[in-house]
Amino acid sequence: MPAKTLISIIDDDEDFREALQGLMISMGFTVEVFSSALDFLARTNIRDTSCLIVDVHMPRMTGIQLHSRLVDSGYVIPTILITAYPDENVRVRAMADGIIGYLTKPCDADELLRCVSSALEHTERGEHH
């Protein structure tokens, strides 16, 4: 399953983005990376993404705003938020809005992979449109 499973990573921190990309590729996933939510939205095949890993705090559009916009547009893509500035109120709201995971940078690789597995279970059950 991983080989055709597309993980999209959106983070304005290039070093972190590249580290996540390397981890996901080493796990056998196909990966696309974007430096902003707007770059991700500009792509033509959003529906190909099986899981999103998105930074919470980015210029112009946050990870939470991106998730809301995708849901409002009919794209239910399992999403994991990652932040260097954890906020319990934001976490609770995000999880209530359907976010799969809310992790703090630097995140533990095993914890991230558990979140990705959970996200992909949602995709397999047809909860991804």
C-alpha positions in Angstrom: 0.0 0.0 0.0 2.6 2.7 0.8 4.1 2.9 -2.7 1.0 4.5 -4.2 0.0 6.3 -1.0 0.7 10.1 -1.5 1.7 12.0 1.6 1.7 15.8 1.1 3.8 17.8 3.5 3.3 21.5 3.9 5.7 23.5 6.0 7.4 26.9 5.5 10.5 25.6 7.4 12.6 24.0 4.6 14.9 22.0 6.9 11.9 20.4 8.8 10.0 19.9 5.5 13.0 18.0 4.0 13.5 15.9 7.2 9.8 14.9 7.1 10.1 14.1 3.4 13.1 11.9 4.0 11.3 10.0 6.8 8.2 9.4 4.8 10.2 8.3 1.7 12.2 5.9 3.9 8.9 4.4 5.0 8.0 3.7 1.4 5.5 6.5 0.8 5.3 8.8 -2.2 5.8 12.3 -1.0 5.1 15.8 -2.3 6.3 18.9 -0.4 5.0 22.4 -0.4 6.3 25.6 1.3 2.8 27.0 1.8 -0.8 26.1 1.9 -1.4 28.3 -1.2 1.2 26.3 -3.1 -0.7 23.1 -2.2 -4.0 24.5 -3.2 -2.6 25.5 -6.6 -1.9 21.9 -7.6 -4.4 20.3 -9.8 -4.8 16.8 -8.2 -5.5 17.5 -4.5 -7.7 14.4 -4.3 -4.6 12.2 -4.9 -3.3 13.1 -1.4 -4.0 10.3 1.1 -2.7 12.2 4.1 -1.6 15.8 4.8 1.1 16.8 7.3 0.8 20.5 7.8 2.5 23.1 9.9 0.0 25.1 12.1 1.7 28.5 11.8 2.5 29.6 8.3 2.3 33.0 6.5 -0.9 33.8 4.6 -2.8 30.6 5.5 -2.4 28.4 8.6 -2.7 24.7 8.7 -6.0 25.0 10.4 -7.3 27.4 7.8 -6.2 25.1 5.1 -8.0 22.1 6.7 -11.2 24.2 7.0 -11.0 25.4 3.4 -10.5 21.8 2.1 -13.4 20.5 4.1 -15.6 23.4 2.9 -14.6 22.6 -0.7 -15.5 18.9 -0.2 -12.0 17.5 0.2 -11.9 15.3 3.3 -8.2 14.5 3.5 -6.9 13.1 6.8 -4.7 15.8 8.3 -2.0 15.9 10.9 -1.0 19.3 12.3 2.5 19.9 13.6 3.5 23.0 15.5 6.5 24.5 17.3 4.0 26.5 19.4 1.6 24.1 21.0 -1.7 25.5 22.4 -4.1 23.2 24.1 -7.2 25.2 23.1 -6.1 25.1 19.4 -5.4 21.3 19.8 -8.9 20.6 21.2 -10.6 22.7 18.5 -8.6 21.1 15.8 -9.3 17.6 17.0 -13.1 18.5 17.2 -12.9 19.7 13.6 -11.6 16.3 12.4 -7.8 16.7 12.6 -6.2 13.2 13.0 -3.2 14.3 15.0 -1.7 17.4 16.7 2.0 17.0 17.2 4.7 19.3 18.7 8.0 20.0 16.9 10.4 18.4 17.0 8.0 15.4 16.8 8.8 11.9 17.6 9.1 9.8 14.4 7.2 6.8 15.9 4.4 9.1 17.1 4.2 10.7 13.6 4.1 7.3 11.9 1.2 6.2 14.3 -0.7 9.3 13.2 0.0 8.6 9.5 -1.2 5.0 10.0 -4.4 6.3 11.6 -4.9 8.8 8.8 -4.5 6.1 6.2 -7.1 3.9 8.0 -9.6 6.8 7.5 -8.6 6.8 3.8 -9.1 3.1 3.4 -12.5 3.2 5.0 -13.6 5.6 2.3 -13.7 8.7 4.6 -11.4 10.5 2.1 -13.0 12.2 -0.9 
